[in-house]
Structures are given as structure tokens and as C-alpha cells.
């Protein structure tokens, strides 16, 4: 195998990771999930999960990546010293393929709207226009075009493609979002939107906590790209001098800032035009926003800037997801990068096209299935870091950590004892809702605690038997 690629600079890694996290998860998914789950109530739960679960979980994935120095299959096989490591790594690669299959369809929607926004073609009948554009042969065509853009960047490698593109696109996304948020603040009748989004609604949260928790947890994992192995792959290109806790904190804070900023653009703008912010679901950007654009002076210009911004964010996330299966072929099977990119892209062209032709399946894959896969992946990562690696994980945390070194023990304690329960609670909540089971909040908490204890015992027995 030829020498492995690496980041030219740590800044490149941080920007690429922020770009991955701050993609469609923040600008497409976050506003409609927030609007449909109580606004500020969802925002509070989401922020708590990002801090309590997302940050230590993301750091755990970075530890695995840099420690293993390979993509998920090779890294976890080496770290776990078992065929189960290879199986989990394969699960992670499949997760990225599933997510990118629907992600590239949404990316195709964004690309379509960015191209036609100067004409305002969708302003008059947004629901009908989106119905035609979202599924069918037209959607397949734009999905393939978006996938081609992403594949072209990955084709040129880590430093020559991904890092170079991220250094340009991420700052552009932030600048454009700040400008849009500032412009939105000047529009009339936005006060109710800001109140809905930012004024904490304790009554709504108390009455709807279980139904808010599942989407908030799924969004926190989705937007940070935690649990799929994509961030593990990015971290595998890092050198030992990089401070993983510092980089994790910068990435998480920047990602959260961009998500909140996107909400400050979308939600007040909808309120200013008297539009229900919760309508539209996954199609909210495409159905709810056009009437607002149509009623504004220079609406076509605003729409073009907005969807251009979203397109840049979508591409930065897409390259992160595509890099994992491509790098797996390079690392594990010694396939040249350019051929690997072509092979994976052909597979995704087929799977994404299938989803673009089947709306109900797309809805399931982009919602429930994606959340479940990421939650299971994160649980496996915290088990490996907290229960199997232990001292090795601490050593990796401390390498280059500098002033963050005193936090190492508390981080490992959180990963070992707190995160397994929290992640299992989230998983139980999602599965119970999917099955229509009525466990109640206390019942789900009991299942999570008992499940974590049983898993811990099972891992201990398995390790003892192996040794």
C-alpha cells in the first residue's frame, strides 16, 4: 500500500470537519425539526444533547480514528482485535452509504433550486413545484449532478481536494448566513419568530418531552456526523501533535453556531410572512420559504443567495460522507483512489436514484433509519473507547492535548458510564415511538440503565473469555 494521505494543516482538518457537520443537517434539517417540535423547547434539548452527548461522543470517534490510523474497518479491527471490529467497521461504512444515498437526493433538490432561483420559477406554486422536483426522473438527474460535484472533489484526495475545497466553501457559508440573518432582522413582523425560536417554553417541553427528545438526539448526532465513522476517517489523517479535545470543542461550537444562525434566517422569515414554520417537514425549505421570497423586494436575489449558501454547505458534508467508503477501498483493498471514487459513486448513483423514485422509502431512510444507524454506531464507539480501550484512549486524548489534559479522566468516565445510558435511552425512545409502545419516561429510563449494565457485563465476559 502506498503512503497514506494526511492533512496539510490542522486548520484544514478543523474546517473540513466543521463543513461536514454544518451541512444540510444544520440548514435543511435543523430549522424544520425545530419548528415542528416547539421551537425553543427543541432548541434547549438539542443544545443539552450536543454538550452532554455530542461533544464527548465526537471526541471518542476522533480518538478511535487517530489511534487506529485507518478507516472504520481497519481501525476497529486493529483496536478491538476481533472479527467484531471488522463487522462494526463494515456497519459504519454501510451507514455512510445509506446516509449519502438520501443526502445526495436532497443535495440535488438544493442544486435544482439554486439554479432556477434567479427566475423565481417556484415562487407561484411552491407545493406543486416541489412535488414535481422532489421525486421522479428530474430528481434523479439532479441527484446525479450533485453526486458528480462531490465525487470530483474527493477524486483529488485529502489535501488536494477535500482540504482545499473546505477552506473556501466553509468561510463562504458562514459569511453568507451572517448576511442573511442580518437582512432577516430588518424585515417587519419577525418578533414573533424570534420569540418562538429563542424564548424558552417550559410548558411545551414538560408536556412533550419524550416526543422532542428523539428528534433532538437524532439531530445532534446527525449534524455532528457522530456515529457513522465519517469523523473517524477524517481523524485518521491527523498527526499526534493535534489537540483532539481542542479541535472537538471548536468543531462543536462552530457547528452549533451555524445551526442556530440558520434558524435565525429561516424561522423569523417565515413568521414575518405569516407562514406556519412547522409545515412542509423535509420539504420545508422548498415549500414554506418560496412565498416569503416571492413577497419580498429582490426576492429572486435573496432566494439565489440562500440556496447557493445551502448548496455550498451540502457539498462540504457530502465529501465527508463519500470519503469514508472511498478511503475504505483504498486502505483495506488497496484500490487506487480515483478508481475507488468511481466505484463508490456508481453504487451511490444507483441507490440514490432508487430513493429519488420512491418517496415513502426516502422519508423512512432520511428520518428513522438514519437516526437509528447513527445511534447504534455511537453506542458501539463509546463501548470500545470506554470499556475496551480505557488507558489507550486516555493516552490518545492526552497526546497534544495541552491545557485540556486535566479533563481526560472525567471525559473517559463520561464515555464509560454516562454516554452508554444516555445513548441507549435515546435508542429506546426512538424504537418505542416507532413501535407505538407506551413505556413512559420512567420505563424507558429503566430499560436504558438495565440495558447498559447488561451490555457492560456481556462485554466483560467476552473479553475474559478471549483472554
Secondary structure, DSSP 8 states (H G I E B T S, - for coil): -------S-HHHHHHHHHHHHTSHIIIIIIHHHHHHTTTHHHHHHHHHHIIIIIHHHHHHHHHHHHHH-S-HHHHHHHHHTSHHHHHHHHHHHHHHHHHHHHHHHHHHHHHHHHHHGGGTTTSS-HHHHHHHHHSSHHHHHHHHHHHHHHHHHHHT-IIIIIIHHHHHHHHHHHHHHHHHHHHHHTSTT-HHHHHHHHS--HHHHHHHHHHHHHHHHHHHHHHHT-SSSHHHHHHTT--TTS-HHHHHHHHHHHHHHHHHHHHHHHHHHHHHTT--TTTTGGGHHHHHHHHHHHHSTTHHHHHHHHHHHHHHHHHHHHHHHHHHHHHHHHHHH---HHHHHHHHHHHHHHHHHHHHT-HHHHHHIIIIIHHHHHHHHHHHHHHIIIIIITHHHHHHHHTT-GGGGGGHHHHHHIIIIIHHHHHHHHHHHHHHHHHT---HHHHHHHHHHHHHHHHHHHHHHHHHHH-
